[in-house]
Amino acid sequence: PVFGCVKVCGGLSYSFFKRLTANSNQYARLNMKDDGTFVGRPWQNITVQEMICFHGVVLKMSIDDRKLGGYEAYFVDNMQINLGRAYSIRLNDFPAWASKIFTLSRFKQIRAAYHPEVGASTIGDKCHQLRHAIDTLNNASRTTFIAGIDISFDEGGVASRSRMNPVRQYA
């Protein structure tokens, strides 16, 4: 059921998330402290289900309209934010939906461990850490996004001819 939403959106396979999970776990193990902690708490390997949920949480955070509070605003109900020495506000009407999926500390731990690839490139590829993820996402986009016969573009996505704009578009 957790993987179902990714299948509907298309293109991202279970093996893609399994690879991300394995590499992130390896990174955490390589960088944990001698006492077995990583990011201030005992390390427990990330499961594939957690990795899939992590991507869902990050995606939902990116489209949620919270402007204050950082990550904590998604995990704490009615969070109070200090905006100065004598001024603070309370975030009302913003439910802590992410806390139903992870604790804030586990989310931060997964975020810190998140590494699509571990190790240095043997072929001098500067994008080595992201190459597989980029290729997978590009392929997923090609298979799931099919433009209809009527499509329009926002003018912000088309290069302008202003001499102040260094971007040029040629037909």
Stockholm file with secondary structure:
# STOCKHOLM 1.0

chainA/1-171         PVFGCVKVCGGLSYSFFKRLTANSNQYARLNMKDDGTFVGRPWQNITVQEMICFHGVVLKMSIDDRKLGGYEAYFVDNMQINLGRAYSIRLNDFPAWASKIFTLSRFKQIRAAYHPEVGASTIGDKCHQLRHAIDTLNNASRTTFIAGIDISFDEGGVASRSRMNPVRQYA
#=GR chainA/1-171 SS CTTHHHHHHCSCCHHHHHHHHHHHHHHHHHHCCTTSEETTEECCCCCHHHHHHHHHHHHHHHHSCCCSSGGGGGTSTTCEEECSSSCEEECCSCCCGGGGTCCHHHHHHHHHHCCSSCSCCSSCCTTTTTHHHHHHHHHHHHHHCCCCSSCCCCGGGSCCCCTTCCCCCCC
#=GC SS_cons         CTTHHHHHHCSCCHHHHHHHHHHHHHHHHHHCCTTSEETTEECCCCCHHHHHHHHHHHHHHHHSCCCSSGGGGGTSTTCEEECSSSCEEECCSCCCGGGGTCCHHHHHHHHHHCCSSCSCCSSCCTTTTTHHHHHHHHHHHHHHCCCCSSCCCCGGGSCCCCTTCCCCCCC
//
